[in-house]
Amino acid sequence: MRVLVVDNGSVDGSVEMVKNEFQDVEVLALRRNLGYAIANNLGILYSLRRGAKYVVLLNNDIEVLDPL
């Protein structure tokens, strides 16, 4: 499994934090905010061109709940 983070033009140090804290995560850093749909589509295209069979989109507003 590979993880790709698409950063949509952040200027708050997010890209550097991900690169430093999660060395196994690939980052696609967009130079500016291109909008939600375009950023998602670029991430999907990037993944498929690198051989991804499946793509799952998770956004920063996701909540992970403990089932117990």
C-alpha positions as CSV (number, residue, x, y, z in Angstrom):
1,M,0.0,0.0,0.0
2,R,1.2,3.5,-0.8
3,V,0.0,6.8,0.6
4,L,-0.1,10.0,-1.3
5,V,-0.9,13.3,0.2
6,V,-2.1,16.0,-2.2
7,D,-1.4,19.4,-0.7
8,N,-3.5,22.1,-2.4
9,G,-1.3,25.1,-2.0
10,S,-0.8,25.2,1.8
11,V,1.5,27.9,3.2
12,D,1.4,26.8,6.8
13,G,4.3,24.3,6.7
14,S,2.0,21.2,6.2
15,V,4.1,19.8,3.4
16,E,7.3,20.0,5.4
17,M,5.6,18.4,8.4
18,V,4.3,15.5,6.4
19,K,7.7,15.0,4.8
20,N,9.5,15.1,8.1
21,E,7.1,13.0,10.2
22,F,6.0,10.4,7.6
23,Q,8.9,9.5,5.4
24,D,6.9,6.7,3.7
25,V,4.2,9.1,2.5
26,E,4.6,10.6,-0.9
27,V,3.6,14.3,-1.2
28,L,2.2,16.0,-4.3
29,A,2.5,19.7,-3.4
30,L,0.5,22.0,-5.7
31,R,2.0,25.5,-6.0
32,R,-1.4,27.1,-5.4
33,N,-4.9,26.2,-4.4
34,L,-6.5,24.8,-7.5
35,G,-9.8,24.0,-5.9
36,Y,-11.2,20.8,-4.4
37,A,-12.1,18.9,-7.5
38,I,-9.0,19.7,-9.5
39,A,-6.7,18.7,-6.6
40,N,-8.5,15.4,-6.2
41,N,-8.4,14.7,-9.9
42,L,-4.6,15.5,-10.1
43,G,-4.0,13.2,-7.1
44,I,-6.0,10.4,-8.8
45,L,-4.2,10.9,-12.1
46,Y,-0.8,10.9,-10.4
47,S,-1.7,7.7,-8.6
48,L,-3.0,5.9,-11.6
49,R,0.0,6.9,-13.7
50,R,2.2,5.2,-11.1
51,G,0.3,2.0,-11.2
52,A,-2.4,2.3,-8.5
53,K,-5.1,-0.2,-8.9
54,Y,-7.4,1.5,-6.3
55,V,-7.6,5.0,-5.0
56,V,-9.3,6.1,-1.8
57,L,-9.9,9.8,-1.1
58,L,-9.7,11.0,2.5
59,N,-10.1,14.7,3.4
60,N,-8.9,16.6,6.4
61,D,-12.4,16.6,7.9
62,I,-12.6,12.8,8.3
63,E,-13.3,11.4,11.7
64,V,-12.0,8.0,12.7
65,L,-14.3,6.4,15.4
66,D,-13.3,3.7,17.7
67,P,-15.9,0.9,17.2
68,L,-15.7,-0.2,20.8
